[in-house]
Amino acid sequence: MRTVKTVSRVNNRSVFVYELIGMVFIIFLGSALHFTFELSGGNTVVGAFSAVNESVWEHLKLVFWPALLFMLIEYVRLRKTASNFALAKTAGVYLAIVIIPIIFYSYTAITGKSIFLIDISTFVVAVIIGQISSYKLLTHKKLSESLNRISLGLLILLGVAFVLFTFYPPQLPVFMDPNTGRYGIPQ
């Protein structure tokens, strides 16, 4: 019995290390993706995966695509040792991308303006909370396999929405660039 607990602790530690690495990976790659569309000269393929304007929606891509990429890296290493992989990673991503607009719209309702340092801090905090929640589910007892399948579908759906709404954004405030009043990829 003691051996099983030791192995479990080692696996939990390994998962924890991966989630910490994921935090750093997502924060740095997400920060870089803020600039890649402009640096690419407005390449539409690059725009599908990076922020094409200053809307809240486009900034959510800065969490999603790096988290998805890191999820694929993690899957190779953790698929046999971690529980609830798709559920954990999907929950972490969704939580992070829900936190960002909640904090953004809350503080801008009070201040009346966007504050760069708070925006960056919000991104970092959202990524950390997402990765912690992912860790908790990865080290939790095995849950229903259907939850993992549903989660994977929700992750794919979100990826499709990010690409689709880059080119065909709904005319809603979350999609509007506050600097230009425009939506989606610049024409």
For each residue, the residues with C-beta under 8 A, 3 or more apart:
1: 4 5
2: 5 6
3: 6 7
4: 1 7 8
5: 1 2 8 9
6: 2 3 9 10
7: 3 4 10 11
8: 4 5 11 12
9: 5 6 12 13
10: 6 7 13 14
11: 7 8 14 15 81 82 139
12: 8 9 15 16 139
13: 9 10 16 17
14: 10 11 17 18 77 78 81
15: 11 12 18 19 78 81 82 135 138 139
16: 12 13 19 20 135 139
17: 13 14 20 21
18: 14 15 21 22 74 77 78
19: 15 16 22 23 131 132 134 135 138
20: 16 17 23 24 131
21: 17 18 24 25 70
22: 18 19 25 26 67 70 74 131 134
23: 19 20 26 27 127 128 131
24: 20 21 27 28
25: 21 22 28 29 66 69 70
26: 22 23 29 30 63 66 67 70 127 131
27: 23 24 30 31 123 124 127
28: 24 25 31 32
29: 25 26 32 33 65 66 69
30: 26 27 33 34 62 63 65 66 123 127
31: 27 28 34 62 123
32: 28 29 35 36
33: 29 30 36 49 50 51 61 62 65 66
34: 30 31 50 51 59 62
35: 32 38 39 50
36: 32 33 39 40 46 49 50
37: 40 42 43 46 47 50 51 52
38: 35 42
39: 35 36
40: 36 37 43 46 47
41:
42: 37 38 47 186
43: 37 40 46 47
44: 47 48 167 185
45: 48 49
46: 36 37 40 43 49 50
47: 37 40 42 43 44 50 52 166 185
48: 44 45 162 163 166 167
49: 33 36 45 46 61 65 163
50: 33 34 35 36 37 46 47 61 62 65
51: 33 34 37 54 58 59 61 62
52: 37 47 58 166 184 185 186
53: 58 177 179 180 182 183 184 185 186
54: 51 58 59 177 178 179 180
55: 58 59 169 174 175 176 177 178 183
56: 59 60 100 101 104 105 174 175
57: 60 61 165 169 174 175
58: 51 52 53 54 55 61 166 177
59: 34 51 54 55 56 62 100 119 123
60: 56 57 63 64 97 100 101 162
61: 33 49 50 51 57 58 64 65 162 166
62: 30 31 33 34 50 51 59 65 66 123
63: 26 30 60 66 67 93 96 97 100 123 126 127 130
64: 60 61 67 68 93 97 158 159 162
65: 29 30 33 49 50 61 62 68 69 162
66: 25 26 29 30 33 62 63 69 70
67: 22 26 63 64 70 71 89 92 93 96 127 130
68: 64 65 71 72 93 155 159
69: 25 29 65 66 72 73
70: 21 22 25 26 66 67 73 74
71: 67 68 74 75 89 93
72: 68 69 75 76
73: 69 70 76 77
74: 18 22 70 71 77 78 85 89
75: 71 72 78 79 85
76: 72 73 79
77: 14 18 73 74
78: 14 15 18 74 75 81 82 85 138
79: 75 76 82 85
80:
81: 11 14 15 78
82: 11 15 78 79 85 88 138 139
83: 88 137 138 139 140 141 142 143
84: 87 88 137 138 140 142 143 147 148
85: 74 75 78 79 82 88 89 138 148
86: 89 90 148 149 151 152 155
87: 84 90 91 137 143 147 148 151
88: 82 83 84 85 91 92 133 134 135 136 137 138
89: 67 71 74 85 86 92 93 134 151 155
90: 86 87 93 94 151 152 154 155
91: 87 88 94 95 133 134 137 151
92: 67 88 89 95 96 130 131 133 134 137
93: 63 64 67 68 71 89 90 96 97 130 155 158
94: 90 91 97 98 154 158
95: 91 92 98 99 126 129 130 133
96: 63 67 92 93 99 100 126 127 129 130
97: 60 63 64 93 94 100 101 126 158
98: 94 95 101 102
99: 95 96 102 103 122 125 126 129 130
100: 56 59 60 63 96 97 103 104 122 123 126
101: 56 60 97 98 104 105 174
102: 98 99 105 106
103: 99 100 106 107 118 122 125 126
104: 56 100 101 107 108 114 119 122
105: 56 101 102 108 109
106: 102 103 109 110
107: 103 104 110 111 115 118
108: 104 105 111 112 113 114
109: 105 106 112
110: 106 107
111: 107 108 115
112: 108 109
113: 108
114: 104 108 118 119 178
115: 107 111 118 119
116: 119 120
117: 120 121
118: 103 107 114 115 121 122
119: 59 104 114 115 116 122 123
120: 116 117 123 124
121: 117 118 124 125
122: 99 100 103 104 118 119 125 126
123: 27 30 31 59 62 63 100 119 120 126 127
124: 27 120 121 127 128
125: 99 103 121 122 128 129
126: 63 95 96 97 99 100 103 122 123 129 130
127: 23 26 27 30 63 67 96 123 124 130 131
128: 23 124 125 131 132
129: 95 96 99 125 126 132 133
130: 63 67 92 93 95 96 99 126 127 133 134
131: 19 20 22 23 26 92 127 128 134 135
132: 19 128 129 135 136
133: 88 91 92 95 129 130 136 137
134: 19 22 88 89 91 92 130 131 137 138
135: 15 16 19 88 131 132 138 139
136: 88 132 133 139 140
137: 83 84 87 88 91 92 133 134 140 143
138: 15 19 78 82 83 84 85 88 134 135
139: 11 12 15 16 82 83 135 136
140: 83 84 136 137 143
141: 83
142: 83 84
143: 83 84 87 137 140 147 148
144: 147 148
145: 148 149
146: 149 150
147: 84 87 143 144 150 151
148: 84 85 86 87 143 144 145 151 152
149: 86 145 146 152 153
150: 146 147 153 154
151: 86 87 89 90 91 147 148 154 155
152: 86 90 148 149 155 156
153: 149 150 156 157
154: 90 94 150 151 157 158
155: 68 86 89 90 93 151 152 158 159
156: 152 153 159 160
157: 153 154 160 161
158: 64 93 94 97 154 155 161 162
159: 64 68 155 156 162 163
160: 156 157 163 164
161: 157 158 164 165
162: 48 60 61 64 65 158 159 165 166
163: 48 49 159 160 166 167
164: 160 161 167 168
165: 57 161 162 168 169 170 175 184
166: 47 48 52 58 61 162 163 169 184 185
167: 44 48 163 164 184 185
168: 164 165 184
169: 55 57 165 166 172 175 183 184
170: 165 175 183
171: 175 176 183
172: 169 175 176
173: 176
174: 55 56 57 101
175: 55 56 57 165 169 170 171 172 183 184
176: 55 171 172 173 181 182 183
177: 53 54 55 58 180 181 182 183
178: 54 55 114 181
179: 53 54
180: 53 54 177 186
181: 176 177 178
182: 53 176 177 186
183: 53 55 169 170 171 175 176 177
184: 52 53 165 166 167 168 169 175
185: 44 47 52 53 166 167
186: 42 52 53 180 182
187:
